[in-house]
């Protein structure tokens, strides 16, 4: 049974349909990206399928999930009203259309359509950044979660701008400019996207989620580790700038600061999970995997970056380290968070006002424990197969096998979360919901 956190300003949150639409759209991109990645591993794709796969997963799944989570929980955590609900909805539509179009354009190598659909993504992200920026501006004193979110929002705006320039260069050849080449811009763009937007948001959110849902507090060595982790945003900016201007010494300094921050945070997260005062849940189990993966990835990435910080093949580490980051850290944190965030949103809107007056389910009663165990096992096995294949501990055939396990596991995860929304939520038309729910 999971704890139901108190003290949250849930009266400040937008309607449940708004973040849940983000999550459902993100789930669709997750399945599309996973299927395309499997097809690419089997050699059944052409064009720029690798870029399509990356953008469907990182922008379509992870970033749209981040947009929905920030839209819902910044008002809750910060006790302020969302600046504009209409702008949040419009931003989702623009980004969804843009990412779907980008996936198609990359897959078919349609160069002129890449920056065309990229423009939709840029407009949508700008709207999201402005909306959440104006929301955070209402907070008097930013805490460590809000500070990480502010950094991630700034990175978001820069990333899509650089991405649009890259798309223009693919079709119109606008680079180099002032000594900045396409390769340099790719390095800065990828660095800010993964470590600024995605991991920056994840670290900020976990400061809240890991303490809230383990019912623990930062204490003792946690504060020293947090001071080290505060160098993480500086490291991201320095690494991105070093890659942009092609400076190896600058990039190495950024790499040291960045990985020191991630290693310190892995220690904080591991301590919170060890000290937890509640029963294990799918969310906490997946956070444990992410903590281990982050601790292993950090020194591997640093070693690669010290040797070759500017190389394309070491953008996110090298070999097995890359999958440790994207699947072991980012993937498991997002999967774990969605396993609690979506049921929590549904529970709060549907059952919280009935608590104490009639029997109501707990948060973790809304989804299937068995299906959660199945998808957790499949995704973990698939990740291990990928990592072992990249590390040459298993033959090459392990990669497509791992991809198949991941796709099936993600399908099970999507089905479990979609079931929560369908049965207990209020985002579907009445005629599509269960009869018992319509009569309620």
N, C-alpha and C positions, 0 to 999 in steps of 0.2 A: 504494500500500500504506500502510495506516495504522499508526501506532505503537501498540504495546500497552503501556500505562503500567505501570510497576512501582511498588512501594512502597505499593500500596493494600491495606488490610486486608480482603481479599475473604472471609476466613473469618468476618467479623463480619456479612456480609450475610444477609438472610432468604432463604428458598427462591425460586428464580427465578419460580415460578408467581405469587407475590404481586404484584410490580411489573408483570409482563406482563399480568395480569388488569386492572390499572388501565389500561395502555396500550391494550388491546383494547377495553375499555369506552369509553375516550376516543375511539378511532377511530370507534366507532359514533356517538357524539355529534357528532363532526366532520362525518361524512357527513350526518347528519340536519340539523344546523345549516346546512351549506352548501346543501343542497337547499331548505330553508325560506327561506334568504336569497335564493336565485335565484327561487323562486316569488313572494316578496314584491316583488322588483325587477320582475317581470313583471306585478304587480298581480293575482296569482291567489290571494291570501290575505285573511283578514279578522281580526276580533278584535284581539288585541294581538300580532300576528305578529312585529312588530319586537322586542318584549321576549322572545318565545320564541326568536327567532334569536340574540339577544345572550346569553341564559342558556345555551342549548345549546352555544354556542361557548366563551364565557368560563368558565362553571362546568363544563359537561359535558366539553368537550375540554381546555381549557387547565388548569383547576384540578384535574381528575382526573389529568391527566398530571403536574402538579406533585406531587400526593399520591403517585403511584407512584414518581416520581423521588426525592423526599425519603425515602420509606420504604426505598428501595434504597440510596441513596448517602450519607445522613447516617451510618449505621453504618460504611460503607466509608471515607469521608473522615475521620470523627472517631475511628475505631478504638474504637467502643463497640457494645454489643449493642442492637438495637431493643427498646424497653421491652416491647411486646406484639404478637405476630404476629396473635393472634386479634382484638385490637382493631382492627388495621389492616384485616383482612378485613371485619369488621362495619361499619367506617366506610365502606368502599367500597360495600357493599350499600345502606346507608342513603342515601348521596349519589346513587348511580345511580338508585335508585327515586325519590328526591326530584326530581332534575333531569328525569327522563323525565316525571314527573307535572307538574312546573312547565311544561315545554314544552307539554304538552297543555292545561293550564289557561289559560296565556296565549293560546295559539292559538285556543281556543274562548271566551275571555273569561269563564271560569267562576271568578268572584271568590272564592267560599268555598273552592274547591279549591286556590287559589293559596297561602294560608297553611297549608292542610292538608299539601300536599306540601312546602311550605317547611319545615315542622317536621322532616321527614325529613332535609332538607339540613342544618338546624341541628344536629341530633343527630349526624349523621355527621361534620360538620366539627369539632364540639366533641371528638368521640372522636379524630379525627386530630390535632388541635392538642394535646390532652392526651398522646397517645402520643408524638408527636415532641418535645413540650416536655420530657417526662420523659427522653427519649433524650438531648437536648442538655444536660440538667441533669447528665449524667454526664461532660461534657467540662470539664476543669479551666480552660482558657483559650480562649475563642472566638476563632477567626481571622476575617478579613473575610467569608469565605463563610458561616460559621456565624452570625455576627452579623446578616447580611442575612436568613438563614433565620429566626432568632429574631424579627426585626422582622416578617417576612412572616407568621409564625404568629400573632403578636399581632393583626396587621391582619385575618387570616382570621377570628378569633373575633369581632372587632368588626363586621366586614362582615356576617356571617350574622345577627348580632343585629339590626343596623339593617335588614337586608333583611326579617327576619321582622316587624318593626314596620311597615315599608312595606306588606307583604302584608296585615297586619291592617287597616291604614288603608284599603286598597282595598275591603275588604268590610265593615268595621265603623266606619270613620271615627273613629279614636282620636286623630288630630292636628287642630289644633296643640296642643302641650304646651310650656309655658314659652317661648312665642314661636317655637318650632321648627315650621316648616310642612313639608308633604309635599315641596315643592320643595327646601327647605334640606336635608332628610334624604336626598333623592335625590342631591344634590350631594356630601355627605359619604360616602355609601355607595359611589357610583361612583368617587370619588377613591381611597378606601382599597382598593377591590376591584382596580382596574386598576393603580394606582401602588404600593400597599402590598403586596398579595398577588402579583399577576402579575409586574409589572416588578421589584418588590423581590426576588422569588425568582430571576428571570432574571438580574439583575445579579450576585447572589451566586453563582449557579451558574457564570456565565461567568468569574468570577475564577479558578475551578478549571479549567473545561473549556477555556477559550481558552489558558491557559498549558500545561495538561497535554497537549493534543492538537496544539499547535504546537511543543511541546518548547522553550518559551522561559520566561524569568523576567521579572518586573517589574524595571525598572532605570531610572536616570536620571529623565527627566521623568515617567515612570509614577507615581512616588511622590508627586509634587506633584499630578498629576491625581487620584490616589486620595484625597488629603486633601480636594480639592474635592468629589469624589463622596461623601464621608462626610456632607456636608450634605444629601444626597438624602433619607434617611429623615426628617430634621427638616423638610424642605420639604414632604413628603407630609402629615405630621401638621398642619403649620401651614396648608397649603392646605385640607385637609379641615375643620379647625376654623373657618377663615374662612368657608367655604361653609355650615357648619352654623349659625353664628350670623348669617350674612348681612353679614359685615364685609369690604368691598372692600379696605381697606388691608392687613388681615391676610392675605387671600387672595393679594394681589399679592406680599407678602414670601415666602409659601410658594412661589408660582410661580417666583420668581427663584431660590430655593435649589434647587427641584426640577429646573428645566431646566439650571441650571449643573452639577448633578450628572450629568444624562444626557449633556450635551455632553462633559463630562470623561471619562465612561466610554466614549463613542463613540471618543474619541481613544485611550484605552488599548486597546480592542478592535482598532481599525485598526492600531495599532503591532504588536500580537501577530500579527495575520494577515500583515502585511508582513514580519515577521521569521521567519515559520514555517520550520522546518527539515525539514518533511515534505511529501510530495506533497499536492496539493489533493484534497479529498474532498467528497462532497455536504454534509457537515456544515460544513466550513470555507467552502465557497462560499456557503452560505446565511447563515452568520455575517457574511460580507462584505457581503451585501445588507442585513442588519440594521444593521450599523455605519453604512453610508451613510444608510439611512432614519432612524436615530436622530439622526444629525448634522443632517439636513435638518429633521426634525420639531421639534427642540428650539427653535430660534429662531422658527419659525412658531407654535408653541404659546405661547411667551412673549409674542409680539406680540398674540395673541388674548386672552391672560389679562390683560395689562396694561390692555387696553381694556375687556374685559368678563369679569372672573374669576368672576362669580356666575351668568352666563347659562347656561341649559340647553344652548344650541347650541354653547357653547364648553367643555363639560365636558372634552374631551380634545384641545382645539385647535379647529380649524374647517375645514370643507370637506375638501380633499385631505389636510390634516394628520391627520385622524382615521384615514383608511385607511392612511396611512404608519405610524401607530403600531400599529394592530391587525393589519394584514397584513404590512407591510414589516418591522416590528420583532418584535412578539410572534409572529406566524405563522411567520416565517422562522427565528427562534431555536428555537421548539418543533419545527418540521419538521426542522431541522438536528440538534438534539439527539437526537430520536428516531431519526434515521438512524444515529446512532452508539451511543446508549445501549442500544437494544434488541439490535442485533447483538453489542454488547460483553457484555451480560448472558448472552445465549445462548452466545456463544463461551466465556466464562469457565466456565460450568457444564458445557458439553458437551465442550470441547476442551482447556482449559488444562492438565489433568492428563496429557494425551497428548503435550504439546509436548516434543520431544526424543526421543520413543520411536517415533513414527510420523509420517508426513506428515499435517498438519492444515491446514485453510483458515485464512487470515487473516480478521480481522474484516470487512474490506470485500469479501471474497469471498462473504459470505453472502447479499448482496442483488444485484439486477441493476443494473449500471452504466447500461445503456441505459434502463431504466425510470426510474432516478433522474434521468437527463438529461432525459427526456421530461417528468416531472412538474415538474422545476425550471423548464424552459422555459415550460410552461403556466401555472404559478402566477405566475412573474415577469411574463409577458405579461398575465395577468388582473389582477394588481396594478397594473401600469402603466396599463391601460385604465381601471380604477376611479379611480385618482388623477388621470389626465388629464381624465376626465369631470368629476370634482368641481372641478378647477381651471379648467373651461371651455375646455380646450385641445382637447377632442374633443367631438362632439355627444353628446346624452343617450343615444343608442342604444349608446354604448360601455360604459355601465354594465352592462346585461344581458349584452352580449357578454363583457365581462370576468368577470362572474359565471359564465357558462358555462365559460369557460376555467379558472377557479379550481376549479369542481366537478369537471371532468374531471381536472385535475391532482391534486386531492386524492384522487380515486378511484385514480389510478395510484400515488400515494404509499401509500395504505392497502393496496393489493394487494401492493406491494413489501415492506412491513413485515410484513404478515400471512404472506407466503410464507416469510420468515425464521423466524418462529415455528413455522409448520406443518412446514417441512422439517427444521429443525435443533433446534427446541426440544423440550420435554418436558412441555407443558402440555395436550396433547390426549389423549384416550383412545387406546390403542394401535391399535384398529381403524381410527381415522381418520388415522393417520400413514402416510407412504410405507412400502412393504414393506421397503425397504432399512433404514429407520430402525427398524422393529419388530424386525428380525433382529439389529440391532446390540447 
